[in-house]
Amino acid sequence: MQTVVCVLMALLASAIDLRAGVGVAAGGCIAIVADIVFAMNVFAASAKDNPRRALRAFYAGEGFKILTTVTCFLIAVNFFKEQWLMVMAGYILVLLMHWPALLFDLK
């Protein structure tokens, strides 16, 4: 769902200005990459085998997610100086997709 929103918003922004579309895509990708880093850490440990290890993996995943987000934003500052607002808009739009995703049961 996040990837779809990122692509759609980037295409919509690209219709207005290509640089804005790239900025929106970059912001969305920052959120998506950070979520992937978190998921990889969390799902590396099984709660059935060792609940404490799973909890540590959750906290470590959140820490790596924050570190990844900050690093990506620091890189984005150098590349998207004029499109900084579009980068933030893309990031926020993709980040907000956590809430509507709770409404759907994908079983």
Order of alpha helices (4+ residues) and beta strands (2+ residues): alpha-alpha-alpha-alpha-alpha
